[in-house]
Amino acid sequence: MNDSLRQNIVGIDTQVPTLDGGFKQYIFLDNAASTPTFQQVLSCINDFMPWYSGVHRGVGLKSKIATDIFDLSRKIIADFVGADLEENVVVFGKNTTEVINKLSNRLGINENDIVITTSMEHHSNDLPWRQHKNLIHIETDEDGFLKIDHLKKTLEEYKGKIKLVAISGASNITGIINPIHDIARWCHNVGGKIFVDAAQLAPHRKINILPNDDSEHIDFIAFSAHKLYAPFGTGILIAPKTIFENGAPDIVGGGTVKSVSLDEVHWANVPEKEEAGSPNVVGAIACAKAISILENFGMENIAKHELDLLEYAYKKIQNIPKITLYGPTSNLRNKVGVITFNVDGMFHSHVAAILSYEGGIGVRNGCFCAQPYVKNLLNISKEEEKILTDEIISGNKSKIPGMVRASFGCYNNYEDIDIFVEMLTKIVRKEFNGEYIQEKETGNFILSSEQKNFETQNFFTHFEN
Ligand SMILES: Cc1ncc(COP(=O)(O)O)c(C=O)c1O
C-alpha cells in the first residue's frame, strides 16, 4: 500500500556489511531522529539548481525565479498545517531547536509571566524556556501520559498570568500524541497561548492549526524538514506576524533591515526581519516538495499505514520474553510509530550495537534528548539520578540510563518489522556472535579487538583525489 513511497526512498536498497562477512539490506528504524529523502525531492532540487541564486536581493532573472520558488515553498508549508498567511508568518531557521529558541527570545515574556511546559519534552522544547523565571513542568504518569489534572489545575491556579503553554504534539520517546486542540482551548480560556513542538507530529498526522479566532487554534507551531523527508537543513516556525512587530530580532545582520545609518536601524517586515543572513533556499524548496509528496499520498493514509505497522510490531514484540516496553502498548491510535524498550539484563547500547553490526538494522539508544522523561519512565529515583549524574559528569557513562528505540517512517513495511523482530529474538536468546566491550567514556558497545578488523568499507569516493 505504501509501495509508491517506499520505492522512491533514496537508499532503500542500501547494502551494509555485517559481522558474518556478508551484506544485508539496511533496515532503517531511526526515522524519529531523521528521515531519508525521496527521489522526487532530489529531482526537484536538481531541476532547480541551474536556476539557483541568492533570493530577495538580486535583480537577475535567476534571483527572481529563485525568490518566487522560495516564496511558493513558504506558502506550501503554511498550507500543510492550515496556516493563513494574512495573519501568520512562516519563519525559516536551521531546525526545530533553533526556531523554538527564537520564539522563547522574541515572545516578550516578562518577569511575572508564567510559562508552562511538560516533563515529556525533548530538551529542545524545555531548555529554551528555562531562561524565564516562572517555568512550570507538568508531570507525566508511569506510562508517559501527561497528567491532565495537573495541567488543568495549574492553568486555573495561574489564570490571567499564563503567557504560554509549550507542549509537544507527539513524544519522540513514547509516541504519545497530546490533545493539543483541547489544551489550546483550556489555555485560551485562561488568557494564555499555546506553542506546539510538532517535530514528531508533522511527519505522521494531518495538522490543522485552525483559524486564529478559533478557540482551539494553535498559536505557534514548529517542525523540522529533516524529519519530513527533506534532510537539507530547514526548521519552520509559524506564528502570528504581530509577535515580531516589536523589538529587534534575536539575530541581527544582513537582510533584516529597511534602512540603516550609523545612528539608526529600521527593521524589515517579517519574515525577513527574523531571518538574518542568506536563507537556505534549497532546504525550503526540498521541504515543500517532500510535503507535496506526503500530501499527495494522503496524511490519513500514512497515519493508517503506521498504525497497522505499530499494531503488527507490538503483537510480535509482546511474544518475545524478557522485553520491557515503555509507554502505551494498546489503543495505538493516539500514538505515532515509536517503540521503546529494553532487553532484561542487557545494556541498551549493547542491544543497539548487535542490531547494527549483526542485523544491519539502524535504531537508536539512550535518552533521545529527553532525559527527565526517560528517567521517569525508567523509574529512576532522585537519589539514583544524583549518583548517575555524578558518574556521567566525571566521564563514566557505563551506567548511563536509556532505552532502545525503533521508529517507523511512512515507507517501512511488515518485512522490515519481521527482520527486526527476528534479530531481537536472537539477541534475547543470546544467539549473537560478536564479542562486545563497553567504552566507559561513551557508554557505547563496540566489537572486541579481535573482531575489530570488521570495518565498514569506505563507500564514499567524492572527496578522494
Ligand atoms: C519532539 C522533538 N522536538 C524537537 C526536536 C529537535 O529537532 P531538531 O533536531 O530538528 O532541532 C526533536 C528531535 O528529535 C524532537 O523529537
The ligand as an SDF file (V2000), in Angstrom:
LIG
                    3D

 16 16  0  0  0  0  0  0  0  0999 V2000
    9.8150   16.2110   19.8560 C   0  0  0  0  0  0  0  0  0  0  0  0
   11.0620   16.8380   19.3000 C   0  0  0  0  0  0  0  0  0  0  0  0
   11.2240   18.1500   19.4140 N   0  0  0  0  0  0  0  0  0  0  0  0
   12.3030   18.7770   18.9390 C   0  0  0  0  0  0  0  0  0  0  0  0
   13.3080   18.0690   18.3210 C   0  0  0  0  0  0  0  0  0  0  0  0
   14.5060   18.7920   17.8130 C   0  0  0  0  0  0  0  0  0  0  0  0
   14.5150   18.7790   16.4250 O   0  0  0  0  0  0  0  0  0  0  0  0
   15.7790   19.3070   15.6330 P   0  0  0  0  0  0  0  0  0  0  0  0
   16.8940   18.3790   15.9600 O   0  0  0  0  0  0  0  0  0  0  0  0
   15.3620   19.2410   14.2140 O   0  0  0  0  0  0  0  0  0  0  0  0
   16.0550   20.6670   16.1060 O   0  0  0  0  0  0  0  0  0  0  0  0
   13.1960   16.6840   18.1810 C   0  0  0  0  0  0  0  0  0  0  0  0
   14.2630   15.9020   17.5500 C   0  0  0  0  0  0  0  0  0  0  0  0
   14.3690   14.7170   17.6940 O   0  0  0  0  0  0  0  0  0  0  0  0
   12.0420   16.0580   18.6860 C   0  0  0  0  0  0  0  0  0  0  0  0
   11.8690   14.7380   18.5870 O   0  0  0  0  0  0  0  0  0  0  0  0
  1  2  1  0
  2  3  1  0
  2 15  2  0
  3  4  2  0
  4  5  1  0
  5  6  1  0
  5 12  2  0
  6  7  1  0
  7  8  1  0
  8  9  2  0
  8 10  1  0
  8 11  1  0
 12 13  1  0
 12 15  1  0
 13 14  2  0
 15 16  1  0
M  END
$$$$
